[in-house]
Every structure is written in C-alpha cells, then in structure tokens.
Amino acid sequence: MKTRLLLAFLILGLSITWAQTKEIKVEVIGNGEPILFLPGFTTPGSVWKETLEQLKLNNEAHLISYAGFNGIPAIETP
C-alpha cells in the first residue's frame, strides 16, 4: 500500500513537472514528507496558508492552484 501511494505521488509529481506547467501553480512551503493541499475548484491554493500556520506541520506542503484562478491565465478550450 505504501509503495502504491508513493508511486501515485511520483506519477502526479512528474505529470505536473512535464505537463503544461502554466496551467497549474504549485507553491511549496516547508521541509519533510510532502503533503498535497488541493483547494476547491474556484479558490486558490493560498486558502490553505492560514491552516498551515495553525497546524505547524513538520512537512513539506504543496499548495496547488488551477488555471483560471489565483492570477493564472485560463487554458484554451481543447
């Protein structure tokens, strides 16, 4: 199970790296084991910053924002 979860995160990380990176913004905060923070569709990833300050995690937080929100240009219709 742990191997599958690690593989899923690796695939997600590679797809974000190699994919059209201008459509997704990832802000990384902290160090340690990575945790992904996915916002609701219409909100920016920065919505999690207040939560992170309260939790005081010893992890690396990845705050994700989608195209069309948080100042990221919308993508063209395929």
Biopython code that builds the backbone (N, CA, C, O; Angstrom):
import numpy as np
from Bio.PDB.StructureBuilder import StructureBuilder

atoms = [
    (1, "MET", "N", (0.823, -1.189, 0.000)),
    (1, "MET", "CA", (0.000, 0.000, 0.000)),
    (1, "MET", "C", (0.874, 1.262, 0.000)),
    (1, "MET", "O", (0.611, 2.218, -0.730)),
    (2, "LYS", "N", (1.913, 1.240, 0.833)),
    (2, "LYS", "CA", (2.809, 2.392, 0.919)),
    (2, "LYS", "C", (3.517, 2.623, -0.414)),
    (2, "LYS", "O", (3.719, 3.763, -0.830)),
    (3, "THR", "N", (3.893, 1.528, -1.079)),
    (3, "THR", "CA", (4.567, 1.628, -2.375)),
    (3, "THR", "C", (3.627, 2.212, -3.422)),
    (3, "THR", "O", (4.040, 3.039, -4.234)),
    (4, "ARG", "N", (2.370, 1.790, -3.409)),
    (4, "ARG", "CA", (1.394, 2.312, -4.362)),
    (4, "ARG", "C", (1.150, 3.801, -4.146)),
    (4, "ARG", "O", (1.050, 4.561, -5.109)),
    (5, "LEU", "N", (1.055, 4.214, -2.904)),
    (5, "LEU", "CA", (0.853, 5.626, -2.585)),
    (5, "LEU", "C", (2.055, 6.451, -3.033)),
    (5, "LEU", "O", (1.889, 7.523, -3.614)),
    (6, "LEU", "N", (3.243, 5.965, -2.771)),
    (6, "LEU", "CA", (4.460, 6.650, -3.202)),
    (6, "LEU", "C", (4.516, 6.740, -4.720)),
    (6, "LEU", "O", (4.881, 7.782, -5.265)),
    (7, "LEU", "N", (4.157, 5.657, -5.409)),
    (7, "LEU", "CA", (4.135, 5.646, -6.864)),
    (7, "LEU", "C", (3.113, 6.652, -7.401)),
    (7, "LEU", "O", (3.379, 7.339, -8.387)),
    (8, "ALA", "N", (1.954, 6.740, -6.760)),
    (8, "ALA", "CA", (0.927, 7.699, -7.189)),
    (8, "ALA", "C", (1.441, 9.125, -7.053)),
    (8, "ALA", "O", (1.241, 9.935, -7.958)),
    (9, "PHE", "N", (2.097, 9.451, -5.948)),
    (9, "PHE", "CA", (2.654, 10.789, -5.760)),
    (9, "PHE", "C", (3.773, 11.067, -6.763)),
    (9, "PHE", "O", (3.897, 12.188, -7.258)),
    (10, "LEU", "N", (4.565, 10.080, -7.058)),
    (10, "LEU", "CA", (5.638, 10.238, -8.044)),
    (10, "LEU", "C", (5.056, 10.530, -9.422)),
    (10, "LEU", "O", (5.521, 11.431, -10.120)),
    (11, "ILE", "N", (4.045, 9.773, -9.810)),
    (11, "ILE", "CA", (3.400, 9.995, -11.108)),
    (11, "ILE", "C", (2.755, 11.377, -11.145)),
    (11, "ILE", "O", (2.872, 12.083, -12.147)),
    (12, "LEU", "N", (2.082, 11.771, -10.078)),
    (12, "LEU", "CA", (1.473, 13.102, -10.014)),
    (12, "LEU", "C", (2.545, 14.182, -10.118)),
    (12, "LEU", "O", (2.376, 15.156, -10.852)),
    (13, "GLY", "N", (3.630, 14.017, -9.400)),
    (13, "GLY", "CA", (4.716, 14.997, -9.449)),
    (13, "GLY", "C", (5.328, 15.111, -10.831)),
    (13, "GLY", "O", (5.584, 16.214, -11.314)),
    (14, "LEU", "N", (5.563, 13.976, -11.468)),
    (14, "LEU", "CA", (6.128, 14.000, -12.817)),
    (14, "LEU", "C", (5.154, 14.598, -13.819)),
    (14, "LEU", "O", (5.557, 15.342, -14.713)),
    (15, "SER", "N", (3.882, 14.278, -13.674)),
    (15, "SER", "CA", (2.904, 14.829, -14.616)),
    (15, "SER", "C", (2.786, 16.332, -14.446)),
    (15, "SER", "O", (2.590, 17.046, -15.430)),
    (16, "ILE", "N", (2.899, 16.830, -13.226)),
    (16, "ILE", "CA", (2.869, 18.272, -13.003)),
    (16, "ILE", "C", (4.127, 18.905, -13.588)),
    (16, "ILE", "O", (4.058, 19.985, -14.174)),
    (17, "THR", "N", (5.259, 18.255, -13.437)),
    (17, "THR", "CA", (6.516, 18.783, -13.954)),
    (17, "THR", "C", (6.549, 18.800, -15.473)),
    (17, "THR", "O", (6.960, 19.796, -16.068)),
    (18, "TRP", "N", (6.126, 17.718, -16.112)),
    (18, "TRP", "CA", (6.205, 17.613, -17.562)),
    (18, "TRP", "C", (4.971, 18.136, -18.282)),
    (18, "TRP", "O", (5.023, 18.422, -19.478)),
    (19, "ALA", "N", (3.873, 18.262, -17.569)),
    (19, "ALA", "CA", (2.635, 18.723, -18.196)),
    (19, "ALA", "C", (2.743, 20.215, -18.507)),
    (19, "ALA", "O", (3.801, 20.821, -18.342)),
    (20, "GLN", "N", (1.674, 20.771, -18.940)),
    (20, "GLN", "CA", (1.640, 22.188, -19.266)),
    (20, "GLN", "C", (1.653, 22.972, -17.951)),
    (20, "GLN", "O", (0.601, 23.273, -17.385)),
    (21, "THR", "N", (2.839, 23.291, -17.482)),
    (21, "THR", "CA", (3.004, 23.856, -16.144)),
    (21, "THR", "C", (2.375, 25.226, -15.961)),
    (21, "THR", "O", (2.145, 25.639, -14.824)),
    (22, "LYS", "N", (2.088, 25.945, -17.040)),
    (22, "LYS", "CA", (1.494, 27.262, -16.887)),
    (22, "LYS", "C", (0.043, 27.182, -16.419)),
    (22, "LYS", "O", (-0.504, 28.185, -15.963)),
    (23, "GLU", "N", (-0.594, 26.014, -16.522)),
    (23, "GLU", "CA", (-1.979, 25.868, -16.119)),
    (23, "GLU", "C", (-2.147, 25.517, -14.643)),
    (23, "GLU", "O", (-3.241, 25.648, -14.095)),
    (24, "ILE", "N", (-1.088, 25.080, -14.012)),
    (24, "ILE", "CA", (-1.143, 24.720, -12.595)),
    (24, "ILE", "C", (0.012, 25.401, -11.880)),
    (24, "ILE", "O", (1.155, 25.357, -12.336)),
    (25, "LYS", "N", (-0.296, 26.025, -10.767)),
    (25, "LYS", "CA", (0.751, 26.664, -9.956)),
    (25, "LYS", "C", (0.879, 25.873, -8.661)),
    (25, "LYS", "O", (-0.112, 25.608, -7.980)),
    (26, "VAL", "N", (2.098, 25.504, -8.334)),
    (26, "VAL", "CA", (2.361, 24.775, -7.095)),
    (26, "VAL", "C", (3.318, 25.605, -6.253)),
    (26, "VAL", "O", (4.426, 25.925, -6.684)),
    (27, "GLU", "N", (2.877, 25.948, -5.050)),
    (27, "GLU", "CA", (3.721, 26.685, -4.104)),
    (27, "GLU", "C", (4.160, 25.706, -3.020)),
    (27, "GLU", "O", (3.320, 25.059, -2.394)),
    (28, "VAL", "N", (5.456, 25.591, -2.794)),
    (28, "VAL", "CA", (5.994, 24.645, -1.817)),
    (28, "VAL", "C", (6.450, 25.407, -0.576)),
    (28, "VAL", "O", (7.195, 26.382, -0.664)),
    (29, "ILE", "N", (5.984, 24.938, 0.580)),
    (29, "ILE", "CA", (6.329, 25.561, 1.861)),
    (29, "ILE", "C", (6.843, 24.478, 2.798)),
    (29, "ILE", "O", (6.227, 23.418, 2.912)),
    (30, "GLY", "N", (7.953, 24.726, 3.463)),
    (30, "GLY", "CA", (8.470, 23.818, 4.482)),
    (30, "GLY", "C", (9.327, 22.692, 3.924)),
    (30, "GLY", "O", (9.635, 22.646, 2.733)),
    (31, "ASN", "N", (9.705, 21.783, 4.825)),
    (31, "ASN", "CA", (10.543, 20.631, 4.504)),
    (31, "ASN", "C", (9.975, 19.397, 5.169)),
    (31, "ASN", "O", (9.225, 19.493, 6.140)),
    (32, "GLY", "N", (10.331, 18.241, 4.647)),
    (32, "GLY", "CA", (9.883, 16.979, 5.227)),
    (32, "GLY", "C", (9.063, 16.184, 4.232)),
    (32, "GLY", "O", (9.165, 16.385, 3.022)),
    (33, "GLU", "N", (8.246, 15.276, 4.756)),
    (33, "GLU", "CA", (7.379, 14.463, 3.907)),
    (33, "GLU", "C", (6.360, 15.370, 3.222)),
    (33, "GLU", "O", (5.774, 16.230, 3.880)),
    (34, "PRO", "N", (6.132, 15.201, 1.915)),
    (34, "PRO", "CA", (5.210, 16.084, 1.203)),
    (34, "PRO", "C", (3.737, 15.784, 1.496)),
    (34, "PRO", "O", (3.335, 14.630, 1.644)),
    (35, "ILE", "N", (2.956, 16.846, 1.574)),
    (35, "ILE", "CA", (1.504, 16.765, 1.696)),
    (35, "ILE", "C", (0.929, 17.686, 0.633)),
    (35, "ILE", "O", (1.346, 18.839, 0.517)),
    (36, "LEU", "N", (-0.037, 17.183, -0.153)),
    (36, "LEU", "CA", (-0.687, 17.987, -1.187)),
    (36, "LEU", "C", (-1.943, 18.626, -0.605)),
    (36, "LEU", "O", (-2.756, 17.949, 0.023)),
    (37, "PHE", "N", (-2.098, 19.922, -0.814)),
    (37, "PHE", "CA", (-3.288, 20.653, -0.393)),
    (37, "PHE", "C", (-4.006, 21.120, -1.652)),
    (37, "PHE", "O", (-3.550, 22.042, -2.328)),
    (38, "LEU", "N", (-5.128, 20.482, -1.963)),
    (38, "LEU", "CA", (-5.902, 20.806, -3.152)),
    (38, "LEU", "C", (-7.090, 21.663, -2.733)),
    (38, "LEU", "O", (-7.877, 21.251, -1.881)),
    (39, "PRO", "N", (-7.230, 22.854, -3.322)),
    (39, "PRO", "CA", (-8.345, 23.719, -2.952)),
    (39, "PRO", "C", (-9.612, 23.307, -3.679)),
    (39, "PRO", "O", (-9.589, 22.449, -4.562)),
    (40, "GLY", "N", (-10.720, 23.932, -3.294)),
    (40, "GLY", "CA", (-11.934, 23.793, -4.088)),
    (40, "GLY", "C", (-11.665, 24.376, -5.456)),
    (40, "GLY", "O", (-10.710, 25.134, -5.626)),
    (41, "PHE", "N", (-12.482, 24.043, -6.430)),
    (41, "PHE", "CA", (-12.174, 24.412, -7.809)),
    (41, "PHE", "C", (-12.056, 25.914, -8.035)),
    (41, "PHE", "O", (-11.250, 26.333, -8.866)),
    (42, "THR", "N", (-12.812, 26.726, -7.344)),
    (42, "THR", "CA", (-12.801, 28.167, -7.619)),
    (42, "THR", "C", (-11.954, 28.963, -6.635)),
    (42, "THR", "O", (-12.013, 30.193, -6.641)),
    (43, "THR", "N", (-11.181, 28.313, -5.807)),
    (43, "THR", "CA", (-10.356, 29.030, -4.833)),
    (43, "THR", "C", (-8.882, 28.755, -5.081)),
    (43, "THR", "O", (-8.531, 27.689, -5.587)),
    (44, "PRO", "N", (-8.014, 29.700, -4.733)),
    (44, "PRO", "CA", (-6.572, 29.492, -4.924)),
    (44, "PRO", "C", (-5.995, 28.575, -3.845)),
    (44, "PRO", "O", (-6.601, 28.374, -2.793)),
    (45, "GLY", "N", (-4.823, 28.030, -4.123)),
    (45, "GLY", "CA", (-4.150, 27.171, -3.152)),
    (45, "GLY", "C", (-3.752, 27.909, -1.886)),
    (45, "GLY", "O", (-3.563, 27.294, -0.837)),
    (46, "SER", "N", (-3.623, 29.238, -1.982)),
    (46, "SER", "CA", (-3.225, 30.026, -0.808)),
    (46, "SER", "C", (-4.278, 30.004, 0.290)),
    (46, "SER", "O", (-4.012, 30.459, 1.402)),
    (47, "VAL", "N", (-5.469, 29.487, 0.003)),
    (47, "VAL", "CA", (-6.520, 29.382, 1.008)),
    (47, "VAL", "C", (-6.051, 28.504, 2.185)),
    (47, "VAL", "O", (-6.597, 28.597, 3.284)),
    (48, "TRP", "N", (-5.050, 27.665, 1.952)),
    (48, "TRP", "CA", (-4.540, 26.758, 2.979)),
    (48, "TRP", "C", (-3.487, 27.388, 3.890)),
    (48, "TRP", "O", (-3.122, 26.787, 4.901)),
    (49, "LYS", "N", (-2.991, 28.577, 3.564)),
    (49, "LYS", "CA", (-1.890, 29.160, 4.346)),
    (49, "LYS", "C", (-2.252, 29.357, 5.813)),
    (49, "LYS", "O", (-1.441, 29.063, 6.691)),
    (50, "GLU", "N", (-3.440, 29.844, 6.089)),
    (50, "GLU", "CA", (-3.861, 30.042, 7.480)),
    (50, "GLU", "C", (-3.930, 28.708, 8.219)),
    (50, "GLU", "O", (-3.553, 28.620, 9.388)),
    (51, "THR", "N", (-4.405, 27.687, 7.547)),
    (51, "THR", "CA", (-4.467, 26.351, 8.140)),
    (51, "THR", "C", (-3.065, 25.844, 8.459)),
    (51, "THR", "O", (-2.834, 25.278, 9.527)),
    (52, "LEU", "N", (-2.137, 26.045, 7.540)),
    (52, "LEU", "CA", (-0.757, 25.599, 7.763)),
    (52, "LEU", "C", (-0.130, 26.303, 8.961)),
    (52, "LEU", "O", (0.601, 25.684, 9.733)),
    (53, "GLU", "N", (-0.413, 27.592, 9.118)),
    (53, "GLU", "CA", (0.129, 28.331, 10.263)),
    (53, "GLU", "C", (-0.402, 27.770, 11.571)),
    (53, "GLU", "O", (0.331, 27.705, 12.558)),
    (54, "GLN", "N", (-1.658, 27.366, 11.595)),
    (54, "GLN", "CA", (-2.266, 26.816, 12.806)),
    (54, "GLN", "C", (-1.759, 25.396, 13.104)),
    (54, "GLN", "O", (-1.563, 25.040, 14.266)),
    (55, "LEU", "N", (-1.550, 24.600, 12.070)),
    (55, "LEU", "CA", (-1.125, 23.216, 12.267)),
    (55, "LEU", "C", (0.346, 23.087, 12.639)),
    (55, "LEU", "O", (0.725, 22.158, 13.352)),
    (56, "LYS", "N", (1.178, 24.010, 12.164)),
    (56, "LYS", "CA", (2.624, 23.965, 12.429)),
    (56, "LYS", "C", (3.192, 22.581, 12.117)),
    (56, "LYS", "O", (3.802, 21.931, 12.965)),
    (57, "LEU", "N", (2.972, 22.156, 10.882)),
    (57, "LEU", "CA", (3.419, 20.830, 10.450)),
    (57, "LEU", "C", (4.923, 20.784, 10.238)),
    (57, "LEU", "O", (5.550, 21.799, 9.936)),
    (58, "ASN", "N", (5.489, 19.612, 10.396)),
    (58, "ASN", "CA", (6.896, 19.373, 10.068)),
    (58, "ASN", "C", (6.966, 18.650, 8.726)),
    (58, "ASN", "O", (7.699, 17.675, 8.562)),
    (59, "ASN", "N", (6.187, 19.150, 7.778)),
    (59, "ASN", "CA", (6.108, 18.536, 6.460)),
    (59, "ASN", "C", (6.311, 19.582, 5.382)),
    (59, "ASN", "O", (6.312, 20.783, 5.649)),
    (60, "GLU", "N", (6.483, 19.104, 4.162)),
    (60, "GLU", "CA", (6.567, 19.973, 3.002)),
    (60, "GLU", "C", (5.158, 20.069, 2.412)),
    (60, "GLU", "O", (4.602, 19.068, 1.959)),
    (61, "ALA", "N", (4.591, 21.261, 2.420)),
    (61, "ALA", "CA", (3.235, 21.472, 1.925)),
    (61, "ALA", "C", (3.279, 21.947, 0.484)),
    (61, "ALA", "O", (4.035, 22.860, 0.155)),
    (62, "HIS", "N", (2.479, 21.340, -0.374)),
    (62, "HIS", "CA", (2.357, 21.729, -1.775)),
    (62, "HIS", "C", (0.974, 22.331, -1.965)),
    (62, "HIS", "O", (-0.024, 21.610, -1.962)),
    (63, "LEU", "N", (0.908, 23.655, -2.130)),
    (63, "LEU", "CA", (-0.357, 24.356, -2.319)),
    (63, "LEU", "C", (-0.604, 24.506, -3.814)),
    (63, "LEU", "O", (0.180, 25.147, -4.514)),
    (64, "ILE", "N", (-1.669, 23.929, -4.294)),
    (64, "ILE", "CA", (-1.931, 23.868, -5.728)),
    (64, "ILE", "C", (-3.051, 24.820, -6.107)),
    (64, "ILE", "O", (-4.094, 24.855, -5.454)),
    (65, "SER", "N", (-2.832, 25.600, -7.171)),
    (65, "SER", "CA", (-3.846, 26.493, -7.738)),
    (65, "SER", "C", (-4.054, 26.109, -9.198)),
    (65, "SER", "O", (-3.104, 25.747, -9.893)),
    (66, "TYR", "N", (-5.299, 26.191, -9.658)),
    (66, "TYR", "CA", (-5.654, 25.768, -11.013)),
    (66, "TYR", "C", (-5.716, 26.940, -11.983)),
    (66, "TYR", "O", (-5.814, 28.098, -11.576)),
    (67, "ALA", "N", (-5.657, 26.621, -13.269)),
    (67, "ALA", "CA", (-5.755, 27.634, -14.328)),
    (67, "ALA", "C", (-7.090, 28.365, -14.234)),
    (67, "ALA", "O", (-8.131, 27.771, -13.954)),
    (68, "GLY", "N", (-7.025, 29.675, -14.478)),
    (68, "GLY", "CA", (-8.231, 30.488, -14.429)),
    (68, "GLY", "C", (-8.495, 31.086, -13.062)),
    (68, "GLY", "O", (-9.435, 31.865, -12.905)),
    (69, "PHE", "N", (-7.694, 30.744, -12.077)),
    (69, "PHE", "CA", (-7.866, 31.240, -10.717)),
    (69, "PHE", "C", (-6.522, 31.673, -10.154)),
    (69, "PHE", "O", (-5.480, 31.219, -10.627)),
    (70, "ASN", "N", (-6.528, 32.531, -9.163)),
    (70, "ASN", "CA", (-5.319, 32.977, -8.464)),
    (70, "ASN", "C", (-4.306, 33.617, -9.419)),
    (70, "ASN", "O", (-3.097, 33.457, -9.253)),
    (71, "GLY", "N", (-4.815, 34.348, -10.426)),
    (71, "GLY", "CA", (-3.938, 35.056, -11.354)),
    (71, "GLY", "C", (-3.317, 34.184, -12.426)),
    (71, "GLY", "O", (-2.488, 34.668, -13.196)),
    (72, "ILE", "N", (-3.686, 32.925, -12.503)),
    (72, "ILE", "CA", (-3.168, 32.034, -13.536)),
    (72, "ILE", "C", (-4.107, 32.137, -14.744)),
    (72, "ILE", "O", (-5.318, 31.975, -14.592)),
    (73, "PRO", "N", (-3.571, 32.402, -15.936)),
    (73, "PRO", "CA", (-4.436, 32.513, -17.110)),
    (73, "PRO", "C", (-5.216, 31.228, -17.375)),
    (73, "PRO", "O", (-4.711, 30.125, -17.161)),
    (74, "ALA", "N", (-6.433, 31.384, -17.835)),
    (74, "ALA", "CA", (-7.245, 30.227, -18.196)),
    (74, "ALA", "C", (-6.676, 29.528, -19.414)),
    (74, "ALA", "O", (-6.039, 30.169, -20.250)),
    (75, "ILE", "N", (-6.891, 28.236, -19.530)),
    (75, "ILE", "CA", (-6.412, 27.498, -20.697)),
    (75, "ILE", "C", (-7.426, 27.616, -21.830)),
    (75, "ILE", "O", (-8.606, 27.884, -21.606)),
    (76, "GLU", "N", (-6.943, 27.411, -23.040)),
    (76, "GLU", "CA", (-7.827, 27.429, -24.194)),
    (76, "GLU", "C", (-8.645, 26.146, -24.231)),
    (76, "GLU", "O", (-8.201, 25.104, -23.747)),
    (77, "THR", "N", (-9.825, 26.224, -24.801)),
    (77, "THR", "CA", (-10.653, 25.050, -24.940)),
    (77, "THR", "C", (-10.013, 24.095, -25.944)),
    (77, "THR", "O", (-9.666, 24.500, -27.054)),
    (78, "PRO", "N", (-9.853, 22.816, -25.555)),
    (78, "PRO", "CA", (-9.213, 21.869, -26.474)),
    (78, "PRO", "C", (-10.033, 21.647, -27.731)),
    (78, "PRO", "O", (-9.629, 20.877, -28.603)),
]
sb = StructureBuilder()
sb.init_structure("model")
sb.init_model(0)
sb.init_chain("A")
sb.init_seg("    ")
for serial, (resi, resn, name, xyz) in enumerate(atoms, 1):
    if name == "N":
        sb.init_residue(resn, " ", resi, " ")
    sb.init_atom(name, np.array(xyz, "f"), 0.0, 1.0, " ", f" {name:<3s}", serial, name[0])
structure = sb.get_structure()
